[in-house]
């Protein structure tokens, strides 16, 4: 998964094996979102990361939060919570990304699965986030955080 954004944010990734390592590199100054064909403008960058291990977290696929300002939709005052799914079938990946969002809404906002599904239909945007590495395409489900009341 490539993060095609220049900002502070948070991501959650599943560790698949004990003692797994993390790698970061291959910075681009420009590349179309969705990685259409693998072509990007390579550049030298300095990246600062803070890694925190959350043992026991149930994270089936990559998740991340964007800060406000990207303006993907008119509801972008607070950024987005994003779930992802990957595999060889974009339709099934789209369904799975929505299932992961339903899981998130049910656990974090105490919604029923039906309420969460209805909210997804009204507010979540699907994006193809990576298409070049068949059969491992990535679909992302973007939930605008501005739809929730601030505490």
RAJOMO-V611750 format. One record per backbone hydrogen bond with DSSP energy under -1.0 kcal/mol. CO is the residue of the C=O (numbers start at 1). NH is the residue of the N-H. If there is no record, write none. Layout:
co=CO nh=NH
co=CO nh=NH
This chain:
co=10 nh=65
co=12 nh=63
co=17 nh=20
co=27 nh=43
co=30 nh=41
co=32 nh=35
co=34 nh=131
co=41 nh=29
co=54 nh=57
co=57 nh=59
co=62 nh=84
co=63 nh=12
co=64 nh=82
co=65 nh=10
co=76 nh=69
co=79 nh=145
co=80 nh=66
co=81 nh=143
co=82 nh=64
co=83 nh=141
co=85 nh=139
co=87 nh=137
co=89 nh=93
co=90 nh=94
co=91 nh=95
co=92 nh=96
co=93 nh=97
co=94 nh=98
co=95 nh=99
co=96 nh=100
co=97 nh=101
co=98 nh=102
co=99 nh=103
co=100 nh=104
co=101 nh=105
co=102 nh=106
co=103 nh=107
co=104 nh=108
co=105 nh=109
co=105 nh=111
co=112 nh=116
co=113 nh=117
co=114 nh=118
co=115 nh=119
co=116 nh=120
co=117 nh=121
co=118 nh=122
co=119 nh=123
co=120 nh=124
co=125 nh=142
co=127 nh=140
co=130 nh=138
co=132 nh=134
co=133 nh=136
co=137 nh=87
co=138 nh=129
co=138 nh=130
co=139 nh=85
co=140 nh=127
co=141 nh=83
co=142 nh=125
co=143 nh=81
co=144 nh=147
co=145 nh=148
